[in-house]
Amino acid sequence: MTTQKTSLIYLILILFSQIGFSQTDKSIDYIKALPTFSMYGDNYFVTGTSLNGSGFTPKTSDSKFEVGFKQRLDNVALPFGVFPFLAYRQKAFWDIYRESSPFRELNYNPSVGFVKLFANKNGITDGFWLAFEHESNGRDEENSRSWNFFSLTYFRALGKQWQLMSKVWLPVGRMNGNEDITSYRGYFSVGASYRPIKNTFIDVHIQPAFKDKLTGFVKLALSFKIAKHRNQFLYIQYFGGYSEDLINSTFAS
């Protein structure tokens, strides 16, 4: 009886190990088939005004755009099927309705990290991204704002219509001019993306924080393809809360 139990345990271990290697091989092959250089996050350009009742004026209206890319640094998987990545995002706030149309604020967000994806025959199912990130506005002296942090992101696809995301982070080192940034950005965020029909996406991003009162922010977005044979999407965004940029992180927008 003991021999039978031992044999059964060995058989179960062998089956699970084979399943694990099969999934790893699928995910590694899938990742290798992806472009080594690709977009990272949403890339968009929007313009709008505040909803505080002051109307459309050059002081309450502006434009904002974000761009991002990522680069897979190696096609050889590290232990556990992990791949190293380099990523970069940049956010710009552009006062296009003011005289001379100056850029009010630029935020830079480079990062380096490791990605572990899980895939099946239909594609990527979920994954982890562990990264070291730096964010700053590239300015000096009293206008300098920067901080460094480790982050862990998890995302999961639920069928073909839903994708869920969560992210946690831990600040490290000095935070020039941003000593209380976690009071307005918190320590985690959650989000969801829903595709009701083909080429149409509804995104929700919630990032709670607390400083004597509830801070953080909520961001809602709707995007849909403008024409069947074009690559561009029409993008509409709502942002409500704090810390949309680094220089004004303590002010609501």
C-alpha positions as YAML, in Angstrom:
chain: A
units: angstrom
residues:
- id: 1
  name: MET
  ca: [0.00, 0.00, 0.00]
- id: 2
  name: THR
  ca: [2.82, 2.34, 0.90]
- id: 3
  name: THR
  ca: [4.54, 1.54, -2.39]
- id: 4
  name: GLN
  ca: [1.33, 2.33, -4.30]
- id: 5
  name: LYS
  ca: [0.94, 5.67, -2.52]
- id: 6
  name: THR
  ca: [4.56, 6.54, -3.19]
- id: 7
  name: SER
  ca: [4.19, 5.63, -6.86]
- id: 8
  name: LEU
  ca: [1.02, 7.74, -7.12]
- id: 9
  name: ILE
  ca: [2.79, 10.73, -5.54]
- id: 10
  name: TYR
  ca: [5.67, 10.37, -7.99]
- id: 11
  name: LEU
  ca: [3.20, 10.15, -10.88]
- id: 12
  name: ILE
  ca: [1.37, 13.31, -9.74]
- id: 13
  name: LEU
  ca: [4.67, 15.16, -9.36]
- id: 14
  name: ILE
  ca: [5.74, 14.10, -12.85]
- id: 15
  name: LEU
  ca: [2.41, 15.19, -14.35]
- id: 16
  name: PHE
  ca: [2.52, 18.58, -12.65]
- id: 17
  name: SER
  ca: [6.13, 19.13, -13.66]
- id: 18
  name: GLN
  ca: [5.28, 18.32, -17.28]
- id: 19
  name: ILE
  ca: [2.32, 20.72, -17.20]
- id: 20
  name: GLY
  ca: [4.53, 23.41, -15.70]
- id: 21
  name: PHE
  ca: [7.22, 22.99, -18.36]
- id: 22
  name: SER
  ca: [4.58, 22.94, -21.10]
- id: 23
  name: GLN
  ca: [3.09, 26.23, -19.91]
- id: 24
  name: THR
  ca: [6.54, 27.76, -19.56]
- id: 25
  name: ASP
  ca: [7.52, 26.66, -23.06]
- id: 26
  name: LYS
  ca: [4.30, 28.13, -24.47]
- id: 27
  name: SER
  ca: [4.83, 31.46, -22.75]
- id: 28
  name: ILE
  ca: [8.51, 31.64, -23.75]
- id: 29
  name: ASP
  ca: [7.71, 30.84, -27.36]
- id: 30
  name: TYR
  ca: [4.90, 33.38, -27.37]
- id: 31
  name: ILE
  ca: [7.12, 36.12, -25.92]
- id: 32
  name: LYS
  ca: [9.89, 35.42, -28.39]
- id: 33
  name: ALA
  ca: [7.39, 35.81, -31.24]
- id: 34
  name: LEU
  ca: [6.42, 39.31, -30.04]
- id: 35
  name: PRO
  ca: [8.26, 42.41, -31.31]
- id: 36
  name: THR
  ca: [11.28, 43.24, -29.17]
- id: 37
  name: PHE
  ca: [10.35, 46.94, -29.30]
- id: 38
  name: SER
  ca: [6.74, 47.93, -28.66]
- id: 39
  name: MET
  ca: [4.37, 50.43, -27.05]
- id: 40
  name: TYR
  ca: [4.21, 50.61, -23.27]
- id: 41
  name: GLY
  ca: [0.90, 51.78, -21.85]
- id: 42
  name: ASP
  ca: [-1.50, 54.15, -23.56]
- id: 43
  name: ASN
  ca: [-0.07, 56.59, -26.10]
- id: 44
  name: TYR
  ca: [-2.46, 59.49, -26.59]
- id: 45
  name: PHE
  ca: [-3.04, 63.22, -27.06]
- id: 46
  name: VAL
  ca: [-5.98, 64.97, -25.38]
- id: 47
  name: THR
  ca: [-7.14, 68.52, -24.84]
- id: 48
  name: GLY
  ca: [-9.81, 69.78, -22.49]
- id: 49
  name: THR
  ca: [-10.79, 72.01, -19.62]
- id: 50
  name: SER
  ca: [-11.59, 71.84, -15.92]
- id: 51
  name: LEU
  ca: [-15.10, 70.88, -14.83]
- id: 52
  name: ASN
  ca: [-15.10, 73.23, -11.81]
- id: 53
  name: GLY
  ca: [-17.56, 75.63, -13.47]
- id: 54
  name: SER
  ca: [-15.10, 78.30, -14.56]
- id: 55
  name: GLY
  ca: [-15.64, 77.57, -18.24]
- id: 56
  name: PHE
  ca: [-13.17, 77.24, -21.07]
- id: 57
  name: THR
  ca: [-10.32, 79.71, -20.47]
- id: 58
  name: PRO
  ca: [-6.58, 79.63, -21.21]
- id: 59
  name: LYS
  ca: [-5.90, 79.26, -17.47]
- id: 60
  name: THR
  ca: [-8.21, 76.30, -16.95]
- id: 61
  name: SER
  ca: [-7.65, 74.52, -20.27]
- id: 62
  name: ASP
  ca: [-4.64, 72.76, -21.72]
- id: 63
  name: SER
  ca: [-3.45, 69.68, -23.56]
- id: 64
  name: LYS
  ca: [-1.81, 66.53, -22.30]
- id: 65
  name: PHE
  ca: [-0.09, 63.69, -24.03]
- id: 66
  name: GLU
  ca: [1.70, 60.51, -23.00]
- id: 67
  name: VAL
  ca: [4.07, 58.29, -24.91]
- id: 68
  name: GLY
  ca: [5.73, 55.06, -23.83]
- id: 69
  name: PHE
  ca: [7.76, 52.20, -25.19]
- id: 70
  name: LYS
  ca: [9.44, 49.06, -23.93]
- id: 71
  name: GLN
  ca: [12.40, 47.01, -25.16]
- id: 72
  name: ARG
  ca: [12.98, 43.32, -24.46]
- id: 73
  name: LEU
  ca: [16.69, 43.19, -23.65]
- id: 74
  name: ASP
  ca: [17.29, 39.51, -24.43]
- id: 75
  name: ASN
  ca: [15.61, 36.69, -26.32]
- id: 76
  name: VAL
  ca: [17.04, 34.11, -23.93]
- id: 77
  name: ALA
  ca: [14.78, 33.48, -20.96]
- id: 78
  name: LEU
  ca: [16.24, 33.73, -17.48]
- id: 79
  name: PRO
  ca: [15.41, 31.11, -14.83]
- id: 80
  name: PHE
  ca: [11.65, 30.55, -14.35]
- id: 81
  name: GLY
  ca: [10.96, 31.90, -17.85]
- id: 82
  name: VAL
  ca: [11.63, 35.55, -16.93]
- id: 83
  name: PHE
  ca: [12.66, 38.17, -19.49]
- id: 84
  name: PRO
  ca: [14.45, 41.49, -18.77]
- id: 85
  name: PHE
  ca: [12.86, 44.68, -20.11]
- id: 86
  name: LEU
  ca: [13.70, 48.36, -20.35]
- id: 87
  name: ALA
  ca: [10.74, 50.75, -20.42]
- id: 88
  name: TYR
  ca: [10.12, 54.48, -20.68]
- id: 89
  name: ARG
  ca: [7.07, 56.71, -20.32]
- id: 90
  name: GLN
  ca: [6.77, 60.46, -20.64]
- id: 91
  name: LYS
  ca: [3.84, 62.71, -19.78]
- id: 92
  name: ALA
  ca: [3.61, 66.31, -21.02]
- id: 93
  name: PHE
  ca: [1.28, 69.12, -19.96]
- id: 94
  name: TRP
  ca: [1.06, 71.72, -22.71]
- id: 95
  name: ASP
  ca: [-0.63, 75.13, -22.23]
- id: 96
  name: ILE
  ca: [-1.49, 75.47, -25.92]
- id: 97
  name: TYR
  ca: [-4.17, 78.11, -25.28]
- id: 98
  name: ARG
  ca: [-1.79, 80.55, -23.59]
- id: 99
  name: GLU
  ca: [0.44, 83.03, -25.35]
- id: 100
  name: SER
  ca: [3.54, 81.29, -26.78]
- id: 101
  name: SER
  ca: [1.97, 77.90, -25.84]
- id: 102
  name: PRO
  ca: [4.56, 76.82, -23.24]
- id: 103
  name: PHE
  ca: [5.00, 73.33, -21.84]
- id: 104
  name: ARG
  ca: [3.97, 73.69, -18.20]
- id: 105
  name: GLU
  ca: [5.35, 70.38, -16.94]
- id: 106
  name: LEU
  ca: [7.13, 67.29, -18.23]
- id: 107
  name: ASN
  ca: [7.32, 64.06, -16.25]
- id: 108
  name: TYR
  ca: [9.81, 61.33, -17.16]
- id: 109
  name: ASN
  ca: [9.43, 57.74, -16.02]
- id: 110
  name: PRO
  ca: [12.19, 55.27, -17.06]
- id: 111
  name: SER
  ca: [12.26, 51.79, -15.55]
- id: 112
  name: VAL
  ca: [14.06, 48.49, -15.78]
- id: 113
  name: GLY
  ca: [12.61, 45.19, -14.69]
- id: 114
  name: PHE
  ca: [11.70, 41.59, -15.26]
- id: 115
  name: VAL
  ca: [8.56, 40.18, -16.83]
- id: 116
  name: LYS
  ca: [7.02, 36.77, -16.29]
- id: 117
  name: LEU
  ca: [4.12, 35.95, -18.60]
- id: 118
  name: PHE
  ca: [1.80, 32.97, -18.73]
- id: 119
  name: ALA
  ca: [0.27, 31.90, -22.02]
- id: 120
  name: ASN
  ca: [-1.80, 29.19, -23.64]
- id: 121
  name: LYS
  ca: [-2.70, 28.44, -27.24]
- id: 122
  name: ASN
  ca: [-4.91, 31.56, -27.34]
- id: 123
  name: GLY
  ca: [-2.20, 33.96, -26.17]
- id: 124
  name: ILE
  ca: [-1.20, 35.66, -22.92]
- id: 125
  name: THR
  ca: [-3.45, 34.90, -19.93]
- id: 126
  name: ASP
  ca: [-1.71, 36.82, -17.14]
- id: 127
  name: GLY
  ca: [1.68, 38.02, -15.97]
- id: 128
  name: PHE
  ca: [3.90, 39.87, -13.51]
- id: 129
  name: TRP
  ca: [6.18, 42.86, -14.00]
- id: 130
  name: LEU
  ca: [8.76, 43.59, -11.25]
- id: 131
  name: ALA
  ca: [10.57, 46.87, -11.87]
- id: 132
  name: PHE
  ca: [12.74, 49.61, -10.44]
- id: 133
  name: GLU
  ca: [11.31, 52.96, -11.54]
- id: 134
  name: HIS
  ca: [12.46, 56.57, -11.48]
- id: 135
  name: GLU
  ca: [10.11, 59.49, -12.01]
- id: 136
  name: SER
  ca: [11.10, 63.14, -12.20]
- id: 137
  name: ASN
  ca: [10.24, 66.41, -13.92]
- id: 138
  name: GLY
  ca: [13.80, 67.12, -15.08]
- id: 139
  name: ARG
  ca: [14.00, 70.49, -13.29]
- id: 140
  name: ASP
  ca: [16.41, 71.74, -10.65]
- id: 141
  name: GLU
  ca: [16.53, 73.60, -7.34]
- id: 142
  name: GLU
  ca: [13.11, 74.46, -5.83]
- id: 143
  name: ASN
  ca: [11.20, 73.19, -8.87]
- id: 144
  name: SER
  ca: [12.82, 69.75, -8.80]
- id: 145
  name: ARG
  ca: [10.49, 66.81, -8.16]
- id: 146
  name: SER
  ca: [11.65, 63.20, -8.25]
- id: 147
  name: TRP
  ca: [11.34, 59.84, -6.55]
- id: 148
  name: ASN
  ca: [12.46, 56.22, -6.96]
- id: 149
  name: PHE
  ca: [10.44, 53.12, -6.20]
- id: 150
  name: PHE
  ca: [10.16, 49.38, -6.69]
- id: 151
  name: SER
  ca: [6.90, 48.26, -8.23]
- id: 152
  name: LEU
  ca: [5.10, 44.99, -8.86]
- id: 153
  name: THR
  ca: [2.33, 44.84, -11.47]
- id: 154
  name: TYR
  ca: [-0.04, 41.94, -12.07]
- id: 155
  name: PHE
  ca: [-2.50, 41.71, -14.93]
- id: 156
  name: ARG
  ca: [-4.97, 39.05, -15.96]
- id: 157
  name: ALA
  ca: [-7.13, 38.60, -19.02]
- id: 158
  name: LEU
  ca: [-10.66, 37.33, -18.43]
- id: 159
  name: GLY
  ca: [-11.80, 36.06, -21.78]
- id: 160
  name: LYS
  ca: [-11.64, 38.37, -24.78]
- id: 161
  name: GLN
  ca: [-13.50, 41.30, -23.22]
- id: 162
  name: TRP
  ca: [-11.96, 41.97, -19.80]
- id: 163
  name: GLN
  ca: [-8.48, 42.65, -18.50]
- id: 164
  name: LEU
  ca: [-7.76, 43.38, -14.84]
- id: 165
  name: MET
  ca: [-4.65, 45.07, -13.44]
- id: 166
  name: SER
  ca: [-3.20, 45.82, -10.02]
- id: 167
  name: LYS
  ca: [0.05, 47.53, -9.05]
- id: 168
  name: VAL
  ca: [1.85, 48.10, -5.73]
- id: 169
  name: TRP
  ca: [5.00, 50.14, -5.10]
- id: 170
  name: LEU
  ca: [7.50, 50.94, -2.37]
- id: 171
  name: PRO
  ca: [9.47, 54.24, -2.42]
- id: 172
  name: VAL
  ca: [13.23, 54.04, -1.84]
- id: 173
  name: GLY
  ca: [15.94, 56.65, -1.37]
- id: 174
  name: ARG
  ca: [15.48, 60.42, -1.37]
- id: 175
  name: MET
  ca: [12.30, 62.03, -2.71]
- id: 176
  name: ASN
  ca: [13.32, 65.53, -3.78]
- id: 177
  name: GLY
  ca: [10.36, 67.84, -3.20]
- id: 178
  name: ASN
  ca: [8.04, 64.84, -2.94]
- id: 179
  name: GLU
  ca: [8.44, 63.76, 0.65]
- id: 180
  name: ASP
  ca: [4.67, 63.38, 1.03]
- id: 181
  name: ILE
  ca: [3.90, 62.02, -2.43]
- id: 182
  name: THR
  ca: [2.45, 58.77, -1.05]
- id: 183
  name: SER
  ca: [-0.17, 60.89, 0.72]
- id: 184
  name: TYR
  ca: [-1.51, 61.77, -2.73]
- id: 185
  name: ARG
  ca: [-0.46, 58.75, -4.81]
- id: 186
  name: GLY
  ca: [-0.81, 56.06, -2.19]
- id: 187
  name: TYR
  ca: [0.87, 52.66, -2.43]
- id: 188
  name: PHE
  ca: [-1.28, 50.78, -4.92]
- id: 189
  name: SER
  ca: [-3.68, 51.09, -7.84]
- id: 190
  name: VAL
  ca: [-6.27, 48.90, -9.52]
- id: 191
  name: GLY
  ca: [-7.72, 49.04, -12.98]
- id: 192
  name: ALA
  ca: [-9.89, 47.30, -15.53]
- id: 193
  name: SER
  ca: [-10.30, 47.41, -19.28]
- id: 194
  name: TYR
  ca: [-13.51, 46.30, -20.96]
- id: 195
  name: ARG
  ca: [-14.07, 45.76, -24.68]
- id: 196
  name: PRO
  ca: [-17.85, 45.74, -25.30]
- id: 197
  name: ILE
  ca: [-17.45, 45.49, -29.07]
- id: 198
  name: LYS
  ca: [-14.54, 45.16, -31.46]
- id: 199
  name: ASN
  ca: [-12.08, 48.11, -31.43]
- id: 200
  name: THR
  ca: [-13.84, 49.86, -28.53]
- id: 201
  name: PHE
  ca: [-12.35, 50.01, -25.02]
- id: 202
  name: ILE
  ca: [-13.55, 51.38, -21.68]
- id: 203
  name: ASP
  ca: [-10.82, 51.81, -19.05]
- id: 204
  name: VAL
  ca: [-11.08, 52.51, -15.33]
- id: 205
  name: HIS
  ca: [-8.03, 53.33, -13.18]
- id: 206
  name: ILE
  ca: [-8.38, 53.93, -9.43]
- id: 207
  name: GLN
  ca: [-5.45, 54.99, -7.24]
- id: 208
  name: PRO
  ca: [-6.56, 55.69, -3.65]
- id: 209
  name: ALA
  ca: [-4.54, 57.63, -1.08]
- id: 210
  name: PHE
  ca: [-5.22, 59.40, 2.20]
- id: 211
  name: LYS
  ca: [-3.99, 62.61, 3.89]
- id: 212
  name: ASP
  ca: [-6.49, 63.87, 6.47]
- id: 213
  name: LYS
  ca: [-9.06, 63.03, 3.79]
- id: 214
  name: LEU
  ca: [-9.40, 60.72, 0.81]
- id: 215
  name: THR
  ca: [-7.02, 61.82, -1.95]
- id: 216
  name: GLY
  ca: [-5.61, 59.80, -4.86]
- id: 217
  name: PHE
  ca: [-7.45, 59.89, -8.17]
- id: 218
  name: VAL
  ca: [-9.87, 58.22, -10.56]
- id: 219
  name: LYS
  ca: [-9.25, 58.11, -14.31]
- id: 220
  name: LEU
  ca: [-11.84, 57.01, -16.86]
- id: 221
  name: ALA
  ca: [-11.21, 56.59, -20.57]
- id: 222
  name: LEU
  ca: [-13.09, 55.63, -23.71]
- id: 223
  name: SER
  ca: [-11.34, 54.81, -26.98]
- id: 224
  name: PHE
  ca: [-12.63, 53.52, -30.28]
- id: 225
  name: LYS
  ca: [-11.19, 53.10, -33.75]
- id: 226
  name: ILE
  ca: [-12.14, 55.93, -36.08]
- id: 227
  name: ALA
  ca: [-12.08, 53.85, -39.27]
- id: 228
  name: LYS
  ca: [-11.74, 50.20, -40.19]
- id: 229
  name: HIS
  ca: [-8.51, 50.55, -42.16]
- id: 230
  name: ARG
  ca: [-6.80, 53.14, -39.93]
- id: 231
  name: ASN
  ca: [-4.58, 52.60, -36.90]
- id: 232
  name: GLN
  ca: [-5.76, 55.64, -34.91]
- id: 233
  name: PHE
  ca: [-8.32, 55.63, -32.11]
- id: 234
  name: LEU
  ca: [-10.46, 58.50, -30.84]
- id: 235
  name: TYR
  ca: [-9.60, 58.84, -27.14]
- id: 236
  name: ILE
  ca: [-11.67, 60.57, -24.43]
- id: 237
  name: GLN
  ca: [-10.38, 60.85, -20.85]
- id: 238
  name: TYR
  ca: [-11.66, 62.09, -17.50]
- id: 239
  name: PHE
  ca: [-9.27, 62.67, -14.59]
- id: 240
  name: GLY
  ca: [-10.44, 63.60, -11.10]
- id: 241
  name: GLY
  ca: [-8.19, 63.83, -8.06]
- id: 242
  name: TYR
  ca: [-4.63, 64.60, -7.04]
- id: 243
  name: SER
  ca: [-1.10, 64.19, -8.35]
- id: 244
  name: GLU
  ca: [-1.75, 64.23, -12.07]
- id: 245
  name: ASP
  ca: [1.73, 65.73, -12.38]
- id: 246
  name: LEU
  ca: [4.69, 65.93, -10.00]
- id: 247
  name: ILE
  ca: [4.99, 69.71, -9.59]
- id: 248
  name: ASN
  ca: [1.34, 70.03, -8.47]
- id: 249
  name: SER
  ca: [0.93, 66.69, -6.74]
- id: 250
  name: THR
  ca: [-0.77, 68.26, -3.69]
- id: 251
  name: PHE
  ca: [-3.44, 70.02, -5.73]
- id: 252
  name: ALA
  ca: [-6.66, 68.53, -7.04]
- id: 253
  name: SER
  ca: [-7.41, 68.70, -10.75]
...
